[in-house]
Amino acid sequence: MIKIISSVILLALVFSGCNNTQPKPEKSKYEKPDWVNNSQGGAVGSCGPHMNGNAAQEKVAMDRALTALAKQKQSSVVSTSTGTEKESGIGYSSTNTNKTEVTSNAQVSSTTKATWRDPKTNIYYIWMVAE
């Protein structure tokens, strides 16, 4: 009887030693999330550093994601961007104007699934999915 109990205890110890309970390593904050390259039916918008700050950068990225979602719904999207640069002996000035028009019979509504700012490049990414 003692041999059976000892065998069961020994087997339990062997099997518990084989159990891998180590936690999965967390992703580094420098590693791009999977959804950046695979939007899984949604749309990803991105924007590099913006001269008007983070709020403007996030708005541009959101506009780009919404434009991509509208294109998926076969909406008509007209986007124009103009820029002027002027340099003189005194200084340098630059202006940019972006205009996006979306015309469609269907209303595009979306949900933000995730956002990520690349700490190396300061590029802001937003993942949006149509509702």
DSSP file (Angstrom, degrees, kcal/mol; ACC not computed):
  #  RESIDUE AA STRUCTURE BP1 BP2  ACC     N-H-->O    O-->H-N    N-H-->O    O-->H-N    TCO  KAPPA ALPHA  PHI   PSI    X-CA   Y-CA   Z-CA
    1    1 A M     >        0   0    0      0, 0.0     4,-2.1     0, 0.0     5,-0.2   0.000 360.0 360.0 360.0 -39.8    0.0    0.0    0.0
    2    2 A I  H  >  +     0   0    0      1,-0.2     4,-2.5     2,-0.2     5,-0.2   0.859 360.0  54.9 -66.6 -34.9    2.9    2.3    0.9
    3    3 A K  H  > S+     0   0    0      2,-0.2     4,-2.3     1,-0.2    -1,-0.2   0.890 108.1  48.8 -64.9 -38.9    4.5    1.6   -2.5
    4    4 A I  H  > S+     0   0    0      2,-0.2     4,-2.5     1,-0.2    -2,-0.2   0.937 113.4  45.4 -67.0 -46.7    1.3    2.6   -4.4
    5    5 A I  H  X S+     0   0    0     -4,-2.1     4,-2.5     1,-0.2    -2,-0.2   0.906 114.0  49.7 -64.0 -41.2    0.9    5.9   -2.4
    6    6 A S  H  X S+     0   0    0     -4,-2.5     4,-2.5     1,-0.2    -1,-0.2   0.896 111.0  50.0 -64.1 -39.6    4.6    6.6   -2.9
    7    7 A S  H  X S+     0   0    0     -4,-2.3     4,-2.7     2,-0.2    -2,-0.2   0.906 110.9  48.7 -65.1 -42.3    4.3    5.9   -6.7
    8    8 A V  H  X S+     0   0    0     -4,-2.5     4,-2.5     2,-0.2    -2,-0.2   0.921 113.5  46.8 -64.3 -43.8    1.2    8.2   -7.0
    9    9 A I  H  X S+     0   0    0     -4,-2.5     4,-2.2     2,-0.2    -2,-0.2   0.912 112.7  49.9 -64.3 -42.1    3.0   11.0   -5.1
   10   10 A L  H  X S+     0   0    0     -4,-2.5     4,-2.2     2,-0.2    -2,-0.2   0.915 112.0  47.6 -63.1 -43.9    6.2   10.5   -7.2
   11   11 A L  H  X S+     0   0    0     -4,-2.7     4,-2.7     2,-0.2     5,-0.2   0.895 110.4  52.5 -63.7 -40.7    4.1   10.6  -10.4
   12   12 A A  H  X S+     0   0    0     -4,-2.5     4,-2.1     1,-0.2    -2,-0.2   0.902 110.4  48.1 -62.6 -40.7    2.3   13.8   -9.3
   13   13 A L  H  X S+     0   0    0     -4,-2.2     4,-1.5     2,-0.2    -2,-0.2   0.899 111.9  49.4 -66.7 -40.2    5.6   15.5   -8.5
   14   14 A V  H  X S+     0   0    0     -4,-2.2     4,-1.0     1,-0.2    -2,-0.2   0.936 113.8  45.1 -64.1 -46.4    7.0   14.5  -12.0
   15   15 A F  H  X S+     0   0    0     -4,-2.7     4,-0.6     1,-0.2     3,-0.2   0.851 110.9  52.9 -68.8 -34.0    3.9   15.8  -13.8
   16   16 A S  H  < S+     0   0    0     -4,-2.1     3,-0.3    -5,-0.2    -1,-0.2   0.815 105.9  55.0 -71.0 -27.5    3.8   19.0  -11.8
   17   17 A G  H  < S+     0   0    0     -4,-1.5    -1,-0.2     1,-0.2    -2,-0.2   0.769 105.1  53.3 -72.3 -25.6    7.4   19.6  -12.7
   18   18 A C  H  < S+     0   0    0     -4,-1.0     2,-0.4    -3,-0.2    -1,-0.2   0.609  83.5 106.5 -82.9 -12.8    6.6   19.3  -16.4
   19   19 A N     <  -     0   0    0     -4,-0.6     2,-1.0    -3,-0.3    -3,-0.0  -0.547  67.0-143.2 -71.7 122.2    3.8   21.9  -16.1
   20   20 A N        +     0   0    0     -2,-0.4    -1,-0.1     1,-0.1    -2,-0.1  -0.762  33.3 160.6 -90.2 102.9    5.0   25.1  -17.8
   21   21 A T        +     0   0    0     -2,-1.0    -1,-0.1     2,-0.1    -2,-0.1   0.187  26.3 128.6-108.6  15.9    3.6   27.9  -15.7
   22   22 A Q        -     0   0    0      1,-0.1    -2,-0.0     3,-0.0     2,-0.0  -0.530  63.5-114.6 -71.9 136.2    6.0   30.6  -16.9
   23   23 A P        -     0   0    0      0, 0.0    -1,-0.1     0, 0.0    -2,-0.1  -0.361  33.1-100.2 -69.3 151.1    4.1   33.7  -18.0
   24   24 A K        -     0   0    0      1,-0.1     2,-0.2    -2,-0.0     0, 0.0  -0.455  44.8-103.4 -67.4 141.3    4.2   34.7  -21.6
   25   25 A P        -     0   0    0      0, 0.0    -1,-0.1     0, 0.0     2,-0.1  -0.471  37.3-120.4 -68.1 135.4    6.7   37.5  -22.2
   26   26 A E        -     0   0    0     -2,-0.2     2,-0.1     1,-0.1     3,-0.1  -0.423  31.1-101.2 -73.9 150.8    5.0   40.8  -22.7
   27   27 A K        -     0   0    0     -2,-0.1    -1,-0.1     1,-0.1     2,-0.1  -0.426  38.9-109.8 -70.1 146.0    5.5   42.7  -25.9
   28   28 A S    >   -     0   0    0      1,-0.1     3,-1.4    -2,-0.1    -1,-0.1  -0.420  20.5-121.2 -70.4 150.7    8.0   45.5  -25.8
   29   29 A K  T 3  S+     0   0    0      1,-0.3    -1,-0.1    -2,-0.1    -2,-0.1   0.663 114.6  59.1 -68.1 -13.3    6.5   49.0  -26.1
   30   30 A Y  T 3  S+     0   0    0     88,-0.1     2,-0.4    89,-0.1    -1,-0.3   0.568  86.0  94.1 -88.6 -10.6    8.7   49.4  -29.2
   31   31 A E  S <  S-     0   0    0     -3,-1.4    -4,-0.0     1,-0.1     0, 0.0  -0.709  81.4-119.4 -88.9 128.4    7.2   46.4  -31.0
   32   32 A K        -     0   0    0     -2,-0.4    -2,-0.1     1,-0.1    -4,-0.1  -0.385  29.7-114.1 -64.5 137.7    4.3   47.2  -33.4
   33   33 A P    >   -     0   0    0      0, 0.0     3,-1.3     0, 0.0     4,-0.5  -0.337  26.0-112.9 -65.8 156.7    1.0   45.6  -32.5
   34   34 A D  G >> S+     0   0    0      1,-0.3     4,-1.1     2,-0.2     3,-0.9   0.832 111.7  64.7 -61.5 -34.4   -0.3   43.0  -35.0
   35   35 A W  G 34 S+     0   0    0      1,-0.2    -1,-0.3     2,-0.2    79,-0.0   0.672  84.5  74.6 -68.6 -16.2   -3.2   45.1  -36.1
   36   36 A V  G <4 S+     0   0    0     -3,-1.3    -1,-0.2     1,-0.2     3,-0.2   0.903 111.9  25.7 -62.4 -40.0   -0.9   47.8  -37.6
   37   37 A N  T <4 S+     0   0    0     -3,-0.9     2,-0.3    -4,-0.5    -1,-0.2   0.571 131.3  41.1 -99.1 -11.4   -0.2   45.6  -40.5
   38   38 A N     <  -     0   0    0     -4,-1.1    -1,-0.2     1,-0.1     5,-0.1  -0.816  60.1-178.2-139.1  94.9   -3.4   43.5  -40.5
   39   39 A S    >   -     0   0    0     -2,-0.3     3,-1.6    -3,-0.2     4,-0.1   0.531  32.0-138.7 -77.5  -4.5   -6.5   45.6  -39.7
   40   40 A Q  T 3  S-     0   0    0      1,-0.3     3,-0.1     2,-0.1    -1,-0.1   0.890  75.9 -33.3  52.5  51.1   -8.7   42.4  -39.8
   41   41 A G  T 3  S+     0   0    0      1,-0.3    89,-0.3    88,-0.0    -1,-0.3   0.305 128.5  84.9  91.0  -9.5  -11.6   44.0  -41.7
   42   42 A G  S <  S-     0   0    0     -3,-1.6     2,-0.3    87,-0.1    -1,-0.3  -0.019  78.5-104.4-100.0-151.5  -11.2   47.5  -40.2
   43   43 A A  E     -A  128   0A   0     85,-2.8    85,-2.9    -4,-0.1     2,-0.5  -0.998  16.7-147.7-143.3 144.2   -8.9   50.3  -41.3
   44   44 A V  E     -A  127   0A   0     -2,-0.3     2,-0.4    83,-0.2    83,-0.2  -0.953  12.9-169.7-114.7 128.1   -5.7   51.7  -39.8
   45   45 A G  E     -A  126   0A   0     81,-2.4    81,-2.5    -2,-0.5     2,-0.3  -0.892   7.6-176.8-112.2 147.7   -4.8   55.4  -40.1
   46   46 A S  E     -A  125   0A   0     -2,-0.4     2,-0.3    79,-0.2    79,-0.2  -0.964  10.0-175.2-141.6 158.8   -1.4   56.8  -39.2
   47   47 A C  E     -A  124   0A   0     77,-1.7    77,-2.8    -2,-0.3     3,-0.1  -0.962  17.9-136.7-154.6 135.9    0.2   60.2  -39.0
   48   48 A G        -     0   0    0     -2,-0.3    75,-0.1    75,-0.2    74,-0.1  -0.098  61.5 -43.6 -77.2-174.8    3.8   61.3  -38.3
   49   49 A P        -     0   0    0      0, 0.0     2,-0.4     0, 0.0    -1,-0.2  -0.244  63.3-147.8 -55.0 137.7    4.7   64.2  -36.0
   50   50 A H    >   -     0   0    0     -3,-0.1     3,-1.7     3,-0.1     7,-0.1  -0.884  16.2-134.6-114.5 140.8    2.4   67.2  -36.6
   51   51 A M  T 3  S+     0   0    0     -2,-0.4     3,-0.1     1,-0.3    -1,-0.1   0.696 106.7  56.3 -68.5 -16.9    3.4   70.8  -36.3
   52   52 A N  T 3  S-     0   0    0      1,-0.3     4,-0.4     2,-0.0    -1,-0.3   0.270 115.5-109.6 -97.3  11.4    0.2   71.5  -34.4
   53   53 A G    <>  -     0   0    0     -3,-1.7     4,-1.8     1,-0.2    -1,-0.3  -0.347  47.7 -44.8  98.1-174.6    0.8   68.9  -31.7
   54   54 A N  H  > S+     0   0    0      1,-0.2     4,-2.7     2,-0.2     5,-0.2   0.843 127.4  57.5 -66.8 -37.2   -0.6   65.5  -30.7
   55   55 A A  H  > S+     0   0    0     -3,-0.2     4,-1.9     1,-0.2    -1,-0.2   0.922 110.3  44.1 -63.2 -43.0   -4.2   66.4  -31.0
   56   56 A A  H  > S+     0   0    0     -4,-0.4     4,-2.3     2,-0.2    -1,-0.2   0.887 112.5  53.2 -67.3 -38.3   -3.9   67.4  -34.6
   57   57 A Q  H  X S+     0   0    0     -4,-1.8     4,-2.0     1,-0.2    -2,-0.2   0.913 110.1  47.3 -61.9 -43.9   -1.8   64.3  -35.3
   58   58 A E  H  X S+     0   0    0     -4,-2.7     4,-2.2     2,-0.2    -1,-0.2   0.864 110.6  52.5 -67.7 -36.0   -4.5   62.1  -33.8
   59   59 A K  H  X S+     0   0    0     -4,-1.9     4,-2.6     2,-0.2    -2,-0.2   0.912 109.0  49.3 -66.0 -42.8   -7.2   63.9  -35.8
   60   60 A V  H  X S+     0   0    0     -4,-2.3     4,-2.2     2,-0.2    -2,-0.2   0.921 111.6  49.1 -62.5 -43.5   -5.3   63.4  -39.1
   61   61 A A  H  X S+     0   0    0     -4,-2.0     4,-2.0     1,-0.2    -1,-0.2   0.902 111.9  49.0 -62.8 -40.6   -4.8   59.7  -38.3
   62   62 A M  H  X S+     0   0    0     -4,-2.2     4,-2.6     2,-0.2    -2,-0.2   0.908 109.7  51.6 -65.9 -41.7   -8.5   59.3  -37.5
   63   63 A D  H  X S+     0   0    0     -4,-2.6     4,-2.3     1,-0.2    -1,-0.2   0.892 109.8  50.3 -60.8 -39.8   -9.5   61.1  -40.7
   64   64 A R  H  X S+     0   0    0     -4,-2.2     4,-2.0     2,-0.2    -1,-0.2   0.891 110.8  48.2 -66.8 -39.6   -7.3   58.7  -42.7
   65   65 A A  H  X S+     0   0    0     -4,-2.0     4,-2.2     2,-0.2    -2,-0.2   0.914 112.1  49.4 -67.1 -41.8   -8.8   55.6  -41.1
   66   66 A L  H  X S+     0   0    0     -4,-2.6     4,-2.4     2,-0.2    -2,-0.2   0.884 109.2  52.7 -64.5 -38.1  -12.4   56.9  -41.7
   67   67 A T  H  X S+     0   0    0     -4,-2.3     4,-2.1     2,-0.2    -1,-0.2   0.907 109.2  49.3 -62.2 -42.0  -11.5   57.6  -45.4
   68   68 A A  H  X S+     0   0    0     -4,-2.0     4,-1.7     2,-0.2    -2,-0.2   0.896 110.8  50.0 -65.1 -39.7  -10.2   54.0  -45.7
   69   69 A L  H  X S+     0   0    0     -4,-2.2     4,-1.3     1,-0.2    -2,-0.2   0.896 109.8  51.3 -64.9 -39.3  -13.4   52.7  -44.1
   70   70 A A  H  <>S+     0   0    0     -4,-2.4     5,-2.3     1,-0.2    -2,-0.2   0.884 107.5  52.6 -65.0 -38.1  -15.5   54.8  -46.5
   71   71 A K  H ><5S+     0   0    0     -4,-2.1     3,-1.6     1,-0.2    -1,-0.2   0.870 104.9  56.0 -64.3 -35.8  -13.6   53.4  -49.5
   72   72 A Q  H 3<5S+     0   0    0     -4,-1.7    -1,-0.2     1,-0.3    -2,-0.2   0.836 105.3  51.7 -64.6 -31.2  -14.3   49.9  -48.2
   73   73 A K  T 3<5S-     0   0    0     -4,-1.3    -1,-0.3    -3,-0.2    -2,-0.2   0.277 120.7-113.1 -88.1  11.6  -18.0   50.8  -48.4
   74   74 A Q  T < 5 +     0   0    0     -3,-1.6    -3,-0.2     1,-0.2     2,-0.2   0.863  63.2 155.6  59.2  41.0  -17.5   51.9  -52.0
   75   75 A S      < -     0   0    0     -5,-2.3     2,-0.6    -6,-0.1    29,-0.2  -0.511  51.2-102.5 -87.0 163.5  -18.2   55.5  -51.1
   76   76 A S  E     -C  103   0B   0     27,-2.5    27,-2.9    -2,-0.2     2,-0.5  -0.804  40.9-171.8 -90.1 121.6  -16.9   58.4  -53.2
   77   77 A V  E     -C  102   0B   0     -2,-0.6     2,-0.5    25,-0.2    25,-0.2  -0.963   9.7-174.7-120.2 125.0  -13.9   59.9  -51.5
   78   78 A V  E     +C  101   0B   0     23,-3.0    23,-3.3    -2,-0.5     2,-0.4  -0.978   9.7 176.6-118.6 120.6  -12.3   63.1  -52.7
   79   79 A S  E     -C  100   0B   0     -2,-0.5     2,-0.4    21,-0.2    21,-0.2  -0.988   3.5-179.9-128.5 127.8   -9.1   64.2  -50.9
   80   80 A T  E     -C   99   0B   0     19,-2.9    19,-2.7    -2,-0.4     2,-0.4  -0.963   3.9-174.9-126.7 145.4   -6.9   67.1  -51.8
   81   81 A S  E     -C   98   0B   0     -2,-0.4     2,-0.4    17,-0.2    17,-0.2  -0.989   3.4-179.1-140.3 128.5   -3.8   68.4  -50.2
   82   82 A T  E     -C   97   0B   0     15,-2.4    15,-2.8    -2,-0.4     2,-0.4  -0.963   1.9-176.4-127.8 146.7   -1.9   71.5  -51.0
   83   83 A G  E     -C   96   0B   0     -2,-0.4     2,-0.4    13,-0.2    13,-0.2  -0.999   6.5-168.3-142.5 144.0    1.3   72.9  -49.5
   84   84 A T  E     -C   95   0B   0     11,-2.4    11,-2.4    -2,-0.4     2,-0.4  -0.986   2.6-168.3-131.4 144.2    3.3   76.0  -50.0
   85   85 A E  E     -C   94   0B   0     -2,-0.4     2,-0.4     9,-0.2     9,-0.2  -0.995   3.3-174.9-131.8 138.5    6.8   76.7  -48.7
   86   86 A K  E     -C   93   0B   0      7,-2.8     7,-2.8    -2,-0.4     2,-0.4  -0.997   0.8-174.3-136.9 130.8    8.5   80.1  -48.7
   87   87 A E  E     +C   92   0B   0     -2,-0.4     2,-0.3     5,-0.2     5,-0.2  -0.988  11.2 163.8-127.2 132.0   12.0   80.9  -47.7
   88   88 A S        -     0   0    0      3,-2.8    -2,-0.0    -2,-0.4     0, 0.0  -0.772  55.1 -90.7-132.3 179.8   13.5   84.3  -47.4
   89   89 A G  S    S+     0   0    0     -2,-0.3     3,-0.1     1,-0.2    -2,-0.0   0.743 124.6  48.6 -65.3 -21.6   16.6   85.8  -45.9
   90   90 A I  S    S-     0   0    0      1,-0.2     2,-0.3     0, 0.0    -1,-0.2   0.880 122.3 -48.3 -87.4 -41.4   14.6   86.4  -42.7
   91   91 A G        -     0   0    0      2,-0.0    -3,-2.8     0, 0.0     2,-0.4  -0.906  51.5 -88.7-170.7-164.5   13.0   83.1  -42.1
   92   92 A Y  E     -C   87   0B   0     -2,-0.3     2,-0.4    -5,-0.2    -5,-0.2  -0.988  29.2-175.0-133.8 136.2   11.0   80.1  -43.4
   93   93 A S  E     -C   86   0B   0     -7,-2.8    -7,-2.8    -2,-0.4     2,-0.3  -0.987   1.3-177.7-135.4 149.2    7.3   79.6  -43.6
   94   94 A S  E     -C   85   0B   0     -2,-0.4     2,-0.4    -9,-0.2    -9,-0.2  -0.998   2.1-173.6-144.9 137.2    5.2   76.6  -44.6
   95   95 A T  E     -C   84   0B   0    -11,-2.4   -11,-2.4    -2,-0.3     2,-0.4  -0.993   2.0-169.7-133.2 144.0    1.4   76.0  -44.9
   96   96 A N  E     -C   83   0B   0     -2,-0.4     2,-0.4   -13,-0.2   -13,-0.2  -0.989   2.2-167.2-130.5 140.6   -0.5   72.9  -45.6
   97   97 A T  E     -C   82   0B   0    -15,-2.8   -15,-2.4    -2,-0.4     2,-0.4  -0.993   4.8-173.1-129.3 125.3   -4.2   72.5  -46.4
   98   98 A N  E     +C   81   0B   0     -2,-0.4     2,-0.4   -17,-0.2   -17,-0.2  -0.960   4.0 178.6-117.8 135.3   -6.0   69.2  -46.3
   99   99 A K  E     -C   80   0B   0    -19,-2.7   -19,-2.9    -2,-0.4     2,-0.4  -0.984   2.2-177.7-138.5 125.8   -9.6   68.7  -47.5
  100  100 A T  E     -C   79   0B   0     -2,-0.4     2,-0.5   -21,-0.2   -21,-0.2  -0.988   2.6-172.4-126.1 126.5  -11.4   65.4  -47.5
  101  101 A E  E     -C   78   0B   0    -23,-3.3   -23,-3.0    -2,-0.4     2,-0.5  -0.973   2.4-168.5-118.4 131.1  -14.9   65.0  -48.8
  102  102 A V  E     -C   77   0B   0     -2,-0.5     2,-0.5   -25,-0.2   -25,-0.2  -0.976   4.9-175.6-119.3 120.0  -16.8   61.7  -48.4
  103  103 A T  E     +C   76   0B   0    -27,-2.9   -27,-2.5    -2,-0.5     2,-0.3  -0.966  21.2 137.6-118.1 129.7  -20.1   61.3  -50.4
  104  104 A S        -     0   0    0     -2,-0.5   -29,-0.1   -29,-0.2     4,-0.1  -0.984  55.4-132.9-162.9 153.2  -22.2   58.2  -49.9
  105  105 A N  S    S+     0   0    0     -2,-0.3     2,-0.4     2,-0.1    -1,-0.1   0.703  95.3  71.1 -80.4 -22.0  -25.7   57.1  -49.5
  106  106 A A  S    S-     0   0    0    -33,-0.1     2,-0.4    -3,-0.1   -33,-0.0  -0.766  85.3-127.5 -97.2 140.1  -24.6   54.9  -46.5
  107  107 A Q        -     0   0    0     -2,-0.4     2,-0.7     1,-0.0    -2,-0.1  -0.720  18.2-141.4 -86.4 132.3  -23.5   56.5  -43.3
  108  108 A V        +     0   0    0     -2,-0.4     2,-0.4    -4,-0.1   -38,-0.1  -0.844  26.5 171.2 -97.9 113.7  -20.1   55.4  -42.0
  109  109 A S        -     0   0    0     -2,-0.7    22,-2.5     2,-0.0     2,-0.3  -0.951   9.5-179.1-119.9 145.7  -20.0   54.9  -38.3
  110  110 A S  E     -B  130   0A   0     -2,-0.4     2,-0.4    20,-0.3    20,-0.2  -0.885  23.5-138.2-142.2 166.8  -17.0   53.4  -36.6
  111  111 A T  E     -B  129   0A   0     18,-2.4    18,-2.5    -2,-0.3     2,-0.6  -0.989  25.5-123.8-127.2 136.6  -15.5   52.3  -33.3
  112  112 A T  E     +B  128   0A   0     -2,-0.4    16,-0.2    16,-0.2     3,-0.1  -0.718  27.2 179.9 -80.6 120.1  -11.9   52.8  -32.3
  113  113 A K  E     -     0   0A   0     14,-2.9     2,-0.3    -2,-0.6    -1,-0.2   0.854  61.3 -18.2 -88.0 -39.3  -10.5   49.4  -31.4
  114  114 A A  E     -B  127   0A   0     13,-1.2    13,-2.9   -79,-0.0    -1,-0.3  -0.990  50.7-154.9-163.3 157.6   -6.9   50.4  -30.5
  115  115 A T  E     -B  126   0A   0     -2,-0.3     2,-0.3    11,-0.2    11,-0.2  -0.964  11.7-179.0-135.1 155.4   -4.3   53.2  -30.7
  116  116 A W  E     -B  125   0A   0      9,-2.3     9,-3.1    -2,-0.3     2,-0.5  -0.957  15.4-154.6-155.8 135.3   -0.6   53.1  -30.5
  117  117 A R  E     -B  124   0A   0     -2,-0.3     7,-0.2     7,-0.2    -2,-0.0  -0.963  25.1-129.5-112.2 121.7    2.2   55.7  -30.7
  118  118 A D     >  -     0   0    0      5,-2.9     4,-2.7    -2,-0.5     5,-0.3  -0.570  13.8-155.2 -70.4 116.1    5.6   54.5  -31.9
  119  119 A P  T  4 S+     0   0    0      0, 0.0    -1,-0.2     0, 0.0   -89,-0.1   0.745  89.8  51.1 -68.4 -21.1    8.0   55.7  -29.2
  120  120 A K  T  4 S+     0   0    0      1,-0.1    -2,-0.0   -90,-0.1   -90,-0.0   0.922 128.0  17.0 -79.4 -45.1   10.9   55.7  -31.7
  121  121 A T  T  4 S-     0   0    0      2,-0.1     3,-0.1   -73,-0.0    -1,-0.1   0.540  92.4-128.2-107.2  -9.8    9.4   57.6  -34.6
  122  122 A N     <  +     0   0    0     -4,-2.7     2,-0.4     1,-0.3   -75,-0.0   0.744  53.7 154.0  62.7  26.4    6.4   59.3  -32.8
  123  123 A I        -     0   0    0     -5,-0.3    -5,-2.9   -75,-0.1     2,-0.5  -0.736  36.2-142.7 -84.0 132.3    4.0   58.0  -35.5
  124  124 A Y  E     -AB  47 117A   0    -77,-2.8   -77,-1.7    -2,-0.4     2,-0.4  -0.834  16.1-167.5 -99.8 130.7    0.5   57.7  -34.2
  125  125 A Y  E     -AB  46 116A   0     -9,-3.1    -9,-2.3    -2,-0.5     2,-0.4  -0.929   5.0-173.0-118.1 141.0   -1.6   54.7  -35.3
  126  126 A I  E     -AB  45 115A   0    -81,-2.5   -81,-2.4    -2,-0.4     2,-0.6  -1.000  10.5-154.2-134.7 134.7   -5.4   54.2  -34.9
  127  127 A W  E     -AB  44 114A   0    -13,-2.9   -14,-2.9    -2,-0.4   -13,-1.2  -0.937  18.8-179.7-110.6 119.2   -7.4   51.1  -35.7
  128  128 A M  E     -AB  43 112A   0    -85,-2.9   -85,-2.8    -2,-0.6     2,-0.4  -0.924  11.6-161.2-122.9 145.7  -11.0   51.6  -36.5
  129  129 A V  E     - B   0 111A   0    -18,-2.5   -18,-2.4    -2,-0.4   -87,-0.1  -0.982  25.0-116.4-126.7 135.4  -13.8   49.2  -37.4
  130  130 A A  E       B   0 110A   0     -2,-0.4   -20,-0.3   -89,-0.3   -22,-0.1  -0.432 360.0 360.0 -69.3 142.9  -17.1   50.0  -39.1
  131  131 A E              0   0    0    -22,-2.5   -21,-0.1    -2,-0.1    -1,-0.1   0.447 360.0 360.0 -86.9 360.0  -20.1   49.3  -36.9
